[in-house]
Amino acid sequence: MGERSEIVSADDPFNEAVATTGLFLMISAIIALAFALGSWSLSETLFAVLSGAVALLSFAASMFCFTSQAREQAPVEVSA
């Protein structure tokens, strides 16, 4: 038979889960930031600091998810 080339699929469920987790973490960071700003304006300092810490932690975790998903190798052509 002649040479046959296939493209290996990049739709790995693990990488999709990492990207989705990054998206959810980014949304939760935005919500936590809104809570932090709202409670800071209401002079609830402790709740503002805790919400700000959650926002920073969620943002950092989402960036980690996005960078680890970005290091995913591009589809390669495999000839059999």
Buried (B, 14 or more C-beta within 10 A) or exposed (E): EEEEEEEEEEEEEEBEEBBEBBEEBBEBBBBBBEBBBEBBEEEBEEBBEBBBEBBBBBBEBBBBBBEEBEEEEEEEEEEE
